[in-house]
Amino acid sequence: MQVAIGSDHGGFRLKTEIIAYLKERGIDYKDYGTYSTDPVDYPDFARAVAEAVAGGKFERGILCCGTGIGVSIAANKVANIRAALCHDTFSARMAGEHNMANIITMGERVIGFGLARDIVDAWLNAKFAGGRHAQRLEKIAVIEKDIAAVNICR
């Protein structure tokens, strides 16, 4: 498995901790920045990670900011991305099993490093349940196509 990872300044320390954990588990990753706590704009990093995942360069992505909310909103603007904000292991597992989330987002100001590791584990180990959940994902894909068609017509 390969993971794209990124953060803004507010999630930099959490991202650094998650990278250390990915290394411990032997999971390949690419860090899309930021590389310090100097102020930056989270949409830039969310877009880079989301486009890398949507483009097939990486199977999954992890994004961090202060709350996880901003990067989630920005990543979900990219077609074929299902970014889930996860601050507990149950949500992370369900994001994988029910929503086939290809990105998870977390907030450094919301959760601790130990919980973040558990969330990553729960999400990476989750297996998509299929069935009625696949039908729901198909409906989401239709919404994306409808929105894209409307935007082209404008």
Backbone as JSON Lines, residues from 0, in Angstrom:
{"i":0,"aa":"M","n":[0.84,-1.18,0.0],"ca":[0.0,0.0,0.0],"c":[0.88,1.24,0.0]}
{"i":1,"aa":"Q","n":[0.42,2.27,-0.7],"ca":[1.11,3.54,-0.73],"c":[0.15,4.64,-0.29]}
{"i":2,"aa":"V","n":[0.65,5.55,0.53],"ca":[-0.18,6.6,1.12],"c":[0.42,7.96,0.81]}
{"i":3,"aa":"A","n":[-0.41,8.87,0.34],"ca":[-0.03,10.27,0.19],"c":[-0.42,10.96,1.5]}
{"i":4,"aa":"I","n":[0.42,11.84,1.99],"ca":[0.13,12.51,3.26],"c":[0.49,13.98,3.15]}
{"i":5,"aa":"G","n":[-0.3,14.81,3.81],"ca":[-0.03,16.23,3.8],"c":[-0.7,16.93,4.97]}
{"i":6,"aa":"S","n":[-0.28,18.16,5.19],"ca":[-0.85,18.95,6.28],"c":[-0.59,20.43,6.03]}
{"i":7,"aa":"D","n":[-1.29,21.24,6.8],"ca":[-0.91,22.64,6.89],"c":[-0.08,22.79,8.16]}
{"i":8,"aa":"H","n":[0.2,24.02,8.55],"ca":[1.0,24.27,9.74],"c":[0.33,23.77,11.02]}
{"i":9,"aa":"G","n":[-1.01,23.85,11.05],"ca":[-1.74,23.42,12.24],"c":[-1.77,21.92,12.44]}
{"i":10,"aa":"G","n":[-1.46,21.17,11.4],"ca":[-1.42,19.71,11.49],"c":[-0.05,19.12,11.29]}
{"i":11,"aa":"F","n":[0.96,19.99,11.21],"ca":[2.32,19.53,10.91],"c":[2.85,18.5,11.91]}
{"i":12,"aa":"R","n":[2.68,18.76,13.19],"ca":[3.21,17.82,14.2],"c":[2.48,16.48,14.16]}
{"i":13,"aa":"L","n":[1.18,16.52,13.96],"ca":[0.41,15.29,13.86],"c":[0.84,14.5,12.62]}
{"i":14,"aa":"K","n":[1.03,15.19,11.51],"ca":[1.49,14.54,10.29],"c":[2.85,13.88,10.52]}
{"i":15,"aa":"T","n":[3.74,14.58,11.19],"ca":[5.08,14.04,11.47],"c":[4.98,12.75,12.29]}
{"i":16,"aa":"E","n":[4.09,12.73,13.26],"ca":[3.89,11.54,14.09],"c":[3.3,10.39,13.26]}
{"i":17,"aa":"I","n":[2.36,10.7,12.39],"ca":[1.77,9.67,11.54],"c":[2.8,9.11,10.57]}
{"i":18,"aa":"I","n":[3.65,9.96,10.03],"ca":[4.71,9.49,9.14],"c":[5.62,8.51,9.88]}
{"i":19,"aa":"A","n":[5.98,8.83,11.12],"ca":[6.82,7.91,11.9],"c":[6.12,6.57,12.07]}
{"i":20,"aa":"Y","n":[4.82,6.62,12.27],"ca":[4.05,5.38,12.42],"c":[4.0,4.59,11.12]}
{"i":21,"aa":"L","n":[3.8,5.28,10.0],"ca":[3.8,4.6,8.71],"c":[5.14,3.91,8.47]}
{"i":22,"aa":"K","n":[6.22,4.59,8.84],"ca":[7.56,3.99,8.71],"c":[7.68,2.73,9.55]}
{"i":23,"aa":"E","n":[7.2,2.8,10.8],"ca":[7.24,1.62,11.7],"c":[6.51,0.44,11.08]}
{"i":24,"aa":"R","n":[5.41,0.71,10.41],"ca":[4.58,-0.35,9.81],"c":[5.08,-0.76,8.43]}
{"i":25,"aa":"G","n":[6.1,-0.09,7.93],"ca":[6.64,-0.42,6.62],"c":[5.74,-0.02,5.46]}
{"i":26,"aa":"I","n":[4.94,1.03,5.66],"ca":[4.03,1.51,4.63],"c":[4.7,2.64,3.86]}
{"i":27,"aa":"D","n":[4.74,2.49,2.54],"ca":[5.3,3.52,1.68],"c":[4.42,4.76,1.7]}
{"i":28,"aa":"Y","n":[5.04,5.92,1.65],"ca":[4.28,7.17,1.67],"c":[5.05,8.24,0.92]}
{"i":29,"aa":"K","n":[4.34,9.29,0.56],"ca":[4.97,10.5,0.04],"c":[4.39,11.67,0.8]}
{"i":30,"aa":"D","n":[5.26,12.51,1.29],"ca":[4.87,13.69,2.06],"c":[4.73,14.88,1.11]}
{"i":31,"aa":"Y","n":[3.51,15.4,1.01],"ca":[3.22,16.53,0.14],"c":[3.34,17.87,0.86]}
{"i":32,"aa":"G","n":[3.92,17.87,2.06],"ca":[4.11,19.11,2.78],"c":[2.92,19.42,3.68]}
{"i":33,"aa":"T","n":[3.03,20.46,4.36],"ca":[4.05,21.42,4.57],"c":[5.17,20.79,5.41]}
{"i":34,"aa":"Y","n":[6.26,21.49,5.49],"ca":[7.42,20.92,6.16],"c":[7.85,21.71,7.4]}
{"i":35,"aa":"S","n":[6.95,22.52,7.91],"ca":[7.24,23.29,9.13],"c":[5.92,23.81,9.7]}
{"i":36,"aa":"T","n":[6.04,24.54,10.8],"ca":[4.86,25.15,11.42],"c":[4.65,26.59,10.94]}
{"i":37,"aa":"D","n":[5.38,27.01,9.92],"ca":[5.16,28.34,9.35],"c":[3.78,28.38,8.69]}
{"i":38,"aa":"P","n":[3.03,29.46,8.88],"ca":[1.66,29.53,8.34],"c":[1.6,29.33,6.82]}
{"i":39,"aa":"V","n":[0.67,28.46,6.41],"ca":[0.4,28.18,4.99],"c":[-1.11,28.01,4.83]}
{"i":40,"aa":"D","n":[-1.56,27.83,3.6],"ca":[-2.97,27.66,3.31],"c":[-3.3,26.19,3.08]}
{"i":41,"aa":"Y","n":[-4.16,25.64,3.93],"ca":[-4.49,24.21,3.87],"c":[-5.04,23.72,2.53]}
{"i":42,"aa":"P","n":[-5.8,24.54,1.76],"ca":[-6.31,24.0,0.5],"c":[-5.21,23.55,-0.47]}
{"i":43,"aa":"D","n":[-4.06,24.19,-0.41],"ca":[-2.97,23.82,-1.31],"c":[-2.5,22.37,-1.08]}
{"i":44,"aa":"F","n":[-2.4,21.99,0.17],"ca":[-1.9,20.65,0.51],"c":[-3.0,19.61,0.38]}
{"i":45,"aa":"A","n":[-4.22,20.0,0.71],"ca":[-5.35,19.08,0.53],"c":[-5.53,18.75,-0.95]}
{"i":46,"aa":"R","n":[-5.42,19.74,-1.78],"ca":[-5.57,19.51,-3.22],"c":[-4.46,18.61,-3.75]}
{"i":47,"aa":"A","n":[-3.23,18.84,-3.34],"ca":[-2.11,18.03,-3.82],"c":[-2.31,16.56,-3.47]}
{"i":48,"aa":"V","n":[-2.68,16.29,-2.23],"ca":[-2.9,14.9,-1.81],"c":[-4.11,14.31,-2.52]}
{"i":49,"aa":"A","n":[-5.2,15.06,-2.58],"ca":[-6.42,14.55,-3.22],"c":[-6.2,14.26,-4.69]}
{"i":50,"aa":"E","n":[-5.49,15.12,-5.39],"ca":[-5.23,14.87,-6.81],"c":[-4.31,13.67,-7.0]}
{"i":51,"aa":"A","n":[-3.37,13.47,-6.09],"ca":[-2.48,12.3,-6.19],"c":[-3.27,11.01,-6.0]}
{"i":52,"aa":"V","n":[-4.23,11.02,-5.08],"ca":[-5.06,9.84,-4.85],"c":[-6.05,9.65,-6.0]}
{"i":53,"aa":"A","n":[-6.72,10.7,-6.39],"ca":[-7.7,10.61,-7.48],"c":[-7.04,10.2,-8.79]}
{"i":54,"aa":"G","n":[-5.8,10.62,-8.98],"ca":[-5.07,10.29,-10.2],"c":[-4.46,8.9,-10.21]}
{"i":55,"aa":"G","n":[-4.6,8.18,-9.1],"ca":[-4.11,6.81,-9.04],"c":[-2.65,6.66,-8.66]}
{"i":56,"aa":"K","n":[-1.98,7.75,-8.3],"ca":[-0.58,7.64,-7.87],"c":[-0.47,6.95,-6.51]}
{"i":57,"aa":"F","n":[-1.52,7.12,-5.69],"ca":[-1.55,6.53,-4.36],"c":[-2.91,5.91,-4.12]}
{"i":58,"aa":"E","n":[-2.94,4.85,-3.35],"ca":[-4.21,4.19,-3.03],"c":[-5.03,5.01,-2.03]}
{"i":59,"aa":"R","n":[-4.32,5.63,-1.11],"ca":[-4.99,6.35,-0.03],"c":[-4.22,7.59,0.35]}
{"i":60,"aa":"G","n":[-4.91,8.46,1.1],"ca":[-4.28,9.68,1.56],"c":[-4.68,10.01,2.98]}
{"i":61,"aa":"I","n":[-3.81,10.74,3.65],"ca":[-4.07,11.22,5.02],"c":[-3.76,12.71,5.03]}
{"i":62,"aa":"L","n":[-4.69,13.49,5.57],"ca":[-4.51,14.94,5.67],"c":[-4.73,15.39,7.1]}
{"i":63,"aa":"C","n":[-3.94,16.35,7.52],"ca":[-4.06,16.9,8.87],"c":[-4.05,18.43,8.81]}
{"i":64,"aa":"C","n":[-4.87,19.02,9.65],"ca":[-4.82,20.46,9.89],"c":[-5.18,20.65,11.36]}
{"i":65,"aa":"G","n":[-5.49,21.85,11.76],"ca":[-5.81,22.07,13.17],"c":[-7.0,21.28,13.64]}
{"i":66,"aa":"T","n":[-8.07,21.26,12.83],"ca":[-9.29,20.53,13.2],"c":[-9.58,19.32,12.31]}
{"i":67,"aa":"G","n":[-8.99,19.29,11.13],"ca":[-9.3,18.26,10.14],"c":[-10.45,18.66,9.24]}
{"i":68,"aa":"I","n":[-11.15,19.7,9.6],"ca":[-12.32,20.13,8.84],"c":[-11.94,20.78,7.51]}
{"i":69,"aa":"G","n":[-11.05,21.75,7.55],"ca":[-10.68,22.47,6.34],"c":[-10.11,21.57,5.26]}
{"i":70,"aa":"V","n":[-9.19,20.68,5.64],"ca":[-8.61,19.79,4.63],"c":[-9.64,18.81,4.09]}
{"i":71,"aa":"S","n":[-10.6,18.42,4.92],"ca":[-11.67,17.53,4.48],"c":[-12.54,18.21,3.43]}
{"i":72,"aa":"I","n":[-12.93,19.44,3.71],"ca":[-13.75,20.18,2.76],"c":[-13.01,20.37,1.44]}
{"i":73,"aa":"A","n":[-11.76,20.78,1.51],"ca":[-10.98,21.02,0.29],"c":[-10.76,19.74,-0.5]}
{"i":74,"aa":"A","n":[-10.39,18.66,0.16],"ca":[-10.12,17.39,-0.54],"c":[-11.37,16.88,-1.23]}
{"i":75,"aa":"N","n":[-12.52,17.05,-0.6],"ca":[-13.77,16.55,-1.17],"c":[-14.23,17.32,-2.4]}
{"i":76,"aa":"K","n":[-13.57,18.41,-2.74],"ca":[-13.88,19.13,-3.97],"c":[-13.29,18.44,-5.19]}
{"i":77,"aa":"V","n":[-12.34,17.53,-4.98],"ca":[-11.7,16.81,-6.08],"c":[-12.55,15.59,-6.43]}
{"i":78,"aa":"A","n":[-12.87,15.44,-7.7],"ca":[-13.69,14.31,-8.15],"c":[-13.05,12.98,-7.75]}
{"i":79,"aa":"N","n":[-13.91,12.06,-7.37],"ca":[-13.52,10.69,-6.99],"c":[-12.82,10.6,-5.63]}
{"i":80,"aa":"I","n":[-12.89,11.66,-4.87],"ca":[-12.33,11.63,-3.52],"c":[-13.47,11.52,-2.52]}
{"i":81,"aa":"R","n":[-13.27,10.63,-1.57],"ca":[-14.18,10.47,-0.45],"c":[-13.33,10.63,0.81]}
{"i":82,"aa":"A","n":[-13.2,11.88,1.24],"ca":[-12.4,12.2,2.42],"c":[-13.3,12.23,3.65]}
{"i":83,"aa":"A","n":[-12.9,11.49,4.66],"ca":[-13.69,11.38,5.89],"c":[-12.92,11.96,7.08]}
{"i":84,"aa":"L","n":[-13.57,12.87,7.77],"ca":[-13.01,13.42,9.01],"c":[-13.17,12.37,10.1]}
{"i":85,"aa":"C","n":[-12.08,11.95,10.69],"ca":[-12.12,10.88,11.71],"c":[-11.37,11.3,12.96]}
{"i":86,"aa":"H","n":[-12.11,11.34,14.06],"ca":[-11.49,11.64,15.35],"c":[-11.72,10.51,16.34]}
{"i":87,"aa":"D","n":[-12.16,9.35,15.84],"ca":[-12.3,8.16,16.68],"c":[-12.15,6.94,15.78]}
{"i":88,"aa":"T","n":[-11.86,5.81,16.38],"ca":[-11.6,4.6,15.6],"c":[-12.85,4.03,14.94]}
{"i":89,"aa":"F","n":[-14.01,4.2,15.57],"ca":[-15.24,3.7,14.97],"c":[-15.52,4.41,13.65]}
{"i":90,"aa":"S","n":[-15.41,5.73,13.65],"ca":[-15.62,6.49,12.41],"c":[-14.61,6.1,11.35]}
{"i":91,"aa":"A","n":[-13.38,5.87,11.74],"ca":[-12.35,5.47,10.78],"c":[-12.67,4.12,10.16]}
{"i":92,"aa":"R","n":[-13.09,3.19,10.99],"ca":[-13.44,1.85,10.47],"c":[-14.65,1.94,9.55]}
{"i":93,"aa":"M","n":[-15.67,2.69,9.95],"ca":[-16.85,2.85,9.1],"c":[-16.54,3.6,7.81]}
{"i":94,"aa":"A","n":[-15.61,4.55,7.88],"ca":[-15.2,5.26,6.66],"c":[-14.66,4.29,5.63]}
{"i":95,"aa":"G","n":[-13.96,3.28,6.09],"ca":[-13.44,2.26,5.18],"c":[-14.48,1.24,4.78]}
{"i":96,"aa":"E","n":[-15.23,0.72,5.76],"ca":[-16.18,-0.36,5.49],"c":[-17.42,0.1,4.73]}
{"i":97,"aa":"H","n":[-17.94,1.27,5.06],"ca":[-19.2,1.72,4.47],"c":[-19.02,2.76,3.37]}
{"i":98,"aa":"N","n":[-18.01,3.61,3.5],"ca":[-17.85,4.72,2.56],"c":[-16.67,4.56,1.61]}
{"i":99,"aa":"M","n":[-15.87,3.54,1.81],"ca":[-14.67,3.32,1.01],"c":[-13.88,4.63,0.89]}
{"i":100,"aa":"A","n":[-13.75,5.32,2.02],"ca":[-13.03,6.59,2.04],"c":[-11.59,6.36,1.58]}
{"i":101,"aa":"N","n":[-11.16,7.15,0.61],"ca":[-9.79,7.0,0.15],"c":[-8.86,8.02,0.78]}
{"i":102,"aa":"I","n":[-9.41,8.91,1.58],"ca":[-8.62,9.86,2.38],"c":[-9.28,9.98,3.75]}
{"i":103,"aa":"I","n":[-8.45,10.03,4.79],"ca":[-8.97,10.42,6.1],"c":[-8.29,11.71,6.5]}
{"i":104,"aa":"T","n":[-9.03,12.5,7.29],"ca":[-8.5,13.75,7.79],"c":[-8.61,13.76,9.31]}
{"i":105,"aa":"M","n":[-7.67,14.44,9.92],"ca":[-7.64,14.52,11.39],"c":[-7.16,15.9,11.82]}
{"i":106,"aa":"G","n":[-7.54,16.27,13.03],"ca":[-7.15,17.56,13.58],"c":[-6.16,17.44,14.72]}
{"i":107,"aa":"E","n":[-5.02,18.08,14.56],"ca":[-3.98,18.05,15.6],"c":[-4.45,18.69,16.9]}
{"i":108,"aa":"R","n":[-5.32,19.68,16.81],"ca":[-5.8,20.37,18.0],"c":[-6.97,19.63,18.66]}
{"i":109,"aa":"V","n":[-7.37,18.51,18.04],"ca":[-8.53,17.77,18.52],"c":[-8.14,16.44,19.14]}
{"i":110,"aa":"I","n":[-7.17,15.74,18.55],"ca":[-6.8,14.4,19.04],"c":[-5.31,14.32,19.34]}
{"i":111,"aa":"G","n":[-4.94,13.34,20.12],"ca":[-3.55,13.09,20.46],"c":[-2.89,12.14,19.48]}
{"i":112,"aa":"F","n":[-1.59,12.01,19.63],"ca":[-0.81,11.18,18.72],"c":[-1.18,9.7,18.81]}
{"i":113,"aa":"G","n":[-1.38,9.21,20.02],"ca":[-1.73,7.79,20.19],"c":[-3.05,7.45,19.52]}
{"i":114,"aa":"L","n":[-4.05,8.28,19.7],"ca":[-5.33,8.05,19.07],"c":[-5.2,8.13,17.55]}
{"i":115,"aa":"A","n":[-4.4,9.06,17.06],"ca":[-4.2,9.19,15.62],"c":[-3.65,7.89,15.03]}
{"i":116,"aa":"R","n":[-2.72,7.27,15.72],"ca":[-2.18,5.98,15.26],"c":[-3.27,4.92,15.22]}
{"i":117,"aa":"D","n":[-4.1,4.88,16.23],"ca":[-5.2,3.9,16.26],"c":[-6.2,4.16,15.13]}
{"i":118,"aa":"I","n":[-6.45,5.42,14.85],"ca":[-7.37,5.78,13.76],"c":[-6.8,5.32,12.42]}
{"i":119,"aa":"V","n":[-5.52,5.57,12.21],"ca":[-4.88,5.14,10.96],"c":[-4.99,3.62,10.82]}
{"i":120,"aa":"D","n":[-4.72,2.89,11.91],"ca":[-4.83,1.42,11.89],"c":[-6.25,0.97,11.54]}
{"i":121,"aa":"A","n":[-7.23,1.55,12.22],"ca":[-8.62,1.15,11.99],"c":[-9.02,1.38,10.54]}
{"i":122,"aa":"W","n":[-8.61,2.48,9.98],"ca":[-8.95,2.81,8.59],"c":[-8.2,1.92,7.6]}
{"i":123,"aa":"L","n":[-6.9,1.75,7.81],"ca":[-6.12,0.93,6.88],"c":[-6.55,-0.54,6.91]}
{"i":124,"aa":"N","n":[-7.01,-1.01,8.05],"ca":[-7.4,-2.42,8.18],"c":[-8.86,-2.68,7.79]}
{"i":125,"aa":"A","n":[-9.64,-1.63,7.59],"ca":[-11.05,-1.79,7.24],"c":[-11.19,-2.33,5.82]}
{"i":126,"aa":"K","n":[-12.12,-3.24,5.64],"ca":[-12.42,-3.81,4.33],"c":[-13.79,-3.33,3.89]}
{"i":127,"aa":"F","n":[-13.88,-2.84,2.66],"ca":[-15.15,-2.33,2.14],"c":[-16.2,-3.44,2.15]}
{"i":128,"aa":"A","n":[-17.37,-3.14,2.7],"ca":[-18.43,-4.13,2.87],"c":[-19.21,-4.4,1.59]}
{"i":129,"aa":"G","n":[-19.19,-3.5,0.63],"ca":[-19.93,-3.69,-0.62],"c":[-21.43,-3.67,-0.39]}
{"i":130,"aa":"G","n":[-22.18,-4.42,-1.21],"ca":[-23.64,-4.5,-1.06],"c":[-24.3,-3.15,-1.15]}
{"i":131,"aa":"R","n":[-25.16,-2.86,-0.19],"ca":[-25.91,-1.6,-0.22],"c":[-24.99,-0.39,-0.16]}
{"i":132,"aa":"H","n":[-23.81,-0.58,0.41],"ca":[-22.86,0.53,0.49],"c":[-22.31,0.87,-0.9]}
{"i":133,"aa":"A","n":[-22.13,-0.14,-1.74],"ca":[-21.68,0.11,-3.12],"c":[-22.73,0.9,-3.89]}
{"i":134,"aa":"Q","n":[-23.99,0.58,-3.66],"ca":[-25.07,1.32,-4.33],"c":[-25.03,2.79,-3.93]}
{"i":135,"aa":"R","n":[-24.75,3.04,-2.69],"ca":[-24.69,4.43,-2.19],"c":[-23.51,5.17,-2.81]}
{"i":136,"aa":"L","n":[-22.39,4.5,-2.95],"ca":[-21.23,5.13,-3.58],"c":[-21.52,5.44,-5.05]}
{"i":137,"aa":"E","n":[-22.28,4.56,-5.71],"ca":[-22.68,4.82,-7.1],"c":[-23.53,6.08,-7.17]}
{"i":138,"aa":"K","n":[-24.39,6.29,-6.19],"ca":[-25.22,7.5,-6.17],"c":[-24.36,8.75,-5.97]}
{"i":139,"aa":"I","n":[-23.34,8.63,-5.16],"ca":[-22.41,9.76,-4.96],"c":[-21.71,10.07,-6.28]}
{"i":140,"aa":"A","n":[-21.31,9.03,-7.0],"ca":[-20.64,9.23,-8.3],"c":[-21.56,9.95,-9.28]}
{"i":141,"aa":"V","n":[-22.85,9.62,-9.25],"ca":[-23.82,10.3,-10.12],"c":[-23.9,11.78,-9.76]}
{"i":142,"aa":"I","n":[-23.91,12.08,-8.48],"ca":[-23.94,13.49,-8.05],"c":[-22.71,14.22,-8.6]}
{"i":143,"aa":"E","n":[-21.53,13.6,-8.49],"ca":[-20.31,14.22,-9.01],"c":[-20.42,14.49,-10.5]}
{"i":144,"aa":"K","n":[-20.95,13.53,-11.25],"ca":[-21.09,13.7,-12.71],"c":[-22.1,14.79,-13.03]}
{"i":145,"aa":"D","n":[-23.2,14.83,-12.29],"ca":[-24.21,15.87,-12.52],"c":[-23.65,17.25,-12.26]}
{"i":146,"aa":"I","n":[-22.89,17.39,-11.19],"ca":[-22.29,18.69,-10.85],"c":[-21.27,19.08,-11.91]}
{"i":147,"aa":"A","n":[-20.47,18.12,-12.35],"ca":[-19.48,18.41,-13.39],"c":[-20.18,18.86,-14.67]}
{"i":148,"aa":"A","n":[-21.27,18.23,-15.02],"ca":[-22.01,18.6,-16.23],"c":[-22.58,20.01,-16.11]}
{"i":149,"aa":"V","n":[-23.09,20.35,-14.95],"ca":[-23.63,21.69,-14.74],"c":[-22.51,22.73,-14.86]}
{"i":150,"aa":"N","n":[-21.36,22.42,-14.3],"ca":[-20.23,23.36,-14.35],"c":[-19.73,23.56,-15.78]}
{"i":151,"aa":"I","n":[-19.76,22.51,-16.59],"ca":[-19.33,22.61,-17.99],"c":[-20.3,23.5,-18.76]}
{"i":152,"aa":"C","n":[-21.56,23.42,-18.44],"ca":[-22.59,24.18,-19.17],"c":[-22.57,25.66,-18.81]}
{"i":153,"aa":"R","n":[-21.95,26.04,-17.75],"ca":[-21.95,27.45,-17.3],"c":[-21.07,28.27,-18.16]}
